[in-house]
Amino acid sequence: MPDEPQVIDQPPPRQIIAPGYTFGSVTDQIATVVLTKKTPLFWFAGFAVGLSLLFLFLWSVALLFAKGVGIWGIRTPVMWGFAITNFVWWIGIGHAGTLISAILLLLNQRWRNSINRFAEAMTLFAVACAGMFPILHLGRPWLFYWLFPYPNTMHMQPNFRSPLVWDVFAVSTYATVSLLFWFVGLLPDLATLRDRTHSRFARFAYGILAMGWRGSARHWSVYETATLLLAGLATPLVLSVHTVVSFDFTIAIVPGWHSTFFPPYFVAGAIYSGFAMVLALAIPLRAAYGLQGLITDKHLDNSAKVMLATGLIVGYAYLLETFTAWYSGNVYEQAAIWNRMTGPYAVAYWSLLACNIVAPQFLWFRRVRNNPVFLFLSSIVVLIGMWLERYVIIVSSLAQDFLPSSWGNFHATRWDWATYVGTIGLFLFLFFVFIRLLPMISIFEVRTLLPQAKVEEGVQS
Amino acid sequence: MTASIYGLMAEFDNPGDLVKAARAAREKGYRKLDAYSPFPIEELSDALHLHRNKLPLIVLCGGILGGLSGYLMQYYVTVIYFPLNIGGRPLNSWPAYIIITFELTILFAAISAVLGLLALCGLPTPYHPTFNIPRFALASRNRFFLCIEAADPLFDRASTSSFLETLEPREVSEVAH
């Protein structure tokens, strides 16, 4: 056999940006979406859906303020019901945005540059939706500031040994740091919009927000340091947030909750659902705005791979959860898992396994990952599956804990559904306002992806 | 002579030319110069000797301050202000304080990173002379600028201008105050 090197026609490597772009055309394509006077029909349709559901949310919140949390189906022993399910679901979705903006930045994954902006926006809005639920669930939501330690005439302070108070600090820190990181990332692009717009009002508004950014090399050098430091701070933060959320469960002694593997299991689940949301947003957006050259098939492929990997971790966690319950020798733990599989919530349990373990197995195939329609559908399936997962963990454990005499099932009311669907409206509303007013792709970071951005220098002395 | 202008600005087409020009200006002895580009260019920071800044120190201080205030706040509330004896357990239950201490460390560090960034860049800057050049709006799109400021001791309107012309820019213009 001749051992000459085989010549194989390699297909061109799939790129993270389509060839042919220039600094100018990248800038114009992204900025035009914001600066154009003509709003596409697609935007109005999406915005209308978001706005109507937002009104549904406002309606249910008004009713909640008037009548109390009794309008929801929460009754003893299931006092957490939908509210905490939705809280965990939303906050988990937010995690992918921080993963993309911070962790992938530290890992030097350059493909993140074109999806980090809207993923971070998704984080912010998801955290805003998440924050609604614990506050509305307080019973007297208008007194939410009692959660924070401040000098007051009651001489009362929060119990710092409670995971619920840890959660207040974790989630509010997460929201603040995400907002700061997002704003810092926006600064150079706000300056671009200020310089590109023809409207006086827009120039004034973007000018105020850009704070006089002028792309000076001195500024860029500090800016790069700041971005790296913020990414370094956000990385442990994002891992800690869902860990602390999982402490809400694991610190309690309720069977099915009290276990040490919840933190990694929750973090993996968060990233899993978050990437599903990234895909569910990116696929329609790039089609509607013709951004296939910037959000390429490579991005969808990579996101699908992350989804597959985290989905496998989640699948492993389900397996381990069952195994530890059996291996613990604790009858309550065993009964809790058995009740999940065969009890009143069996349908939800088996559907979550189908959605979260079986469905993502298709993502092993390149052909599936290359098909945006299929990817979109599978991300919706994962989002539903992850919601069911939180629902089953929370509701089934509370419904059937130790004494059968104190068992009771949860029945969601229409207001439970209205509040939940309403926050989806809030999310869509905020997201559509965002894509109309701010660049949904980070312009300056995409410029650095272009081959022209490379500085070729001779050997320096 | 006191120049009544802010400086001289040369416009370039691509990052490579800007970096070359910045290096040449440094070698010529100019120190009060700044470059403007639509995205960060590592070689440019190198050419202008901009590698060190105080931001990491500011963030470290912010983080330490946050951690200390997080811990001390919890210590004060649970040990001094509102001690609760629960089965004789120690009042200073430090393992329970770790999370809030950690969160406040991150929060304070992140806030100081952003405020430090703005402070070190001198932002917000409502007015800056460079914006007097109409073409400077392209610095946030696809053009690269090098500005030698009049405050530089070597600055001279005529000779600096002819020096900039040797760097083959698209255009050299005077920046009014």
Interface residues (C-beta under 8 A of the other chain):
Chain A: T22 F23 G24 T27 P149 H155 M156 Q157 P158 F160 R161 V165 W166 F169 A170 T173 T176 V177 L180 F181 F183 V184 P188 A191 T192 R194 D195 R196 M211 G212 W213 R214 G215 S216 A217 R218 H219 W220 S221 V222 Y223 E224 T225 A226 L229 L230 L233 A234 P236 L237 S240 V244 F247 F444 E445 R447 T448 Q452 A453 K454 V455 E456 E457
Chain B: N14 P15 G16 V19 K20 A22 D34 A35 Y36 S37 P38 F39 P40 I41 E42 E43 L44 S45 L48 L50 H51 N53 L55 P56 V59 G63 M73 Q74 V77 T78 Y81 F82 S93 A96 Y97 I99 I100 F102 E103 L104 I106 L107 A109 A110 I111 A113 V114 G116 L117 L118 L120 C121 L123 P124 T125 P126 Y127 H128 T130 F131 F136 A137 L138 A139 S140 R141 N142
